[in-house]
């Protein structure tokens, strides 16, 4: 994973606890930092000798200079530093845009979006890009927040609405503030989403759905869309943070403490075989030798550490990033996968 040092162009306050950070991209790096809407940047810093990485979604339309949205996470030193102390001219290590939460935008296509809280950041980028791509595209966006003063990008959303009129249907749902209509006042749970879809959205007309927010919200929204007959391959999800306990292991092999496996790692065509403990995630233990292995969250959320298991078996603890078709194809999250057979091969190039 290649990082480049970029200067901060500006830090714009979006609301009490969130900012948008725009970077200066020098001419020589323009191609590397050209992005598709919905992708994210990974930022890196070293504090007290410990390297930390975080991924933040780009919240700018395709073609603009990259800008990420950051909300302060309680106790999250990285986000606190970005939100409270970062200033124009500061420098940060930034990896080029990555991620698969990005649309192909056909003329006349209608994109539905459901976002909660800071989940708006990639959705804003997708919405602005969809509306700018062709004169006949449409966006329906349902955006859930607690109160008006916690709505990120409220002005930019209003500007988009003013610029595109009926091509953007924008529905704000507020859980802790009185609203003009009951249907948009309260938590965006399955019941409320069902009612909103029936009342306000021509669901069969929507070509693709883009969901971003906490795991519970996106899982519930996906289930409601499937109930409405939407095909699973037209529902795309991106998680921002995980507020729930990890799920059970997706494979049942017992982890043998103290034992080791021969783990072969393939990355950028270079093959390295290591003897690794079965009690540790492959990413953690292999990093001591292969410092170039890609990762960001180490929490099973971002998918940056994805690799294809081409030999052997692993036990994967948390998975909030891989979809069913990726699991069926043999992909695993190496930050969550412990080896369970004598020999394991993970291929990051697949
Ligand atoms: S590093 Fe984010 S899922 Fe593994």
Boltz pocket constraint, residues with backbone or C-beta under 6 A from the ligand:
constraints:
  - pocket:
      binder: B
      contacts: [[A, 294], [A, 295], [A, 296], [A, 297], [A, 298], [A, 299], [A, 300], [A, 301], [A, 302], [A, 303], [A, 304], [A, 305], [A, 306], [A, 321], [A, 333], [A, 334], [A, 335], [A, 336]]
      max_distance: 6.0
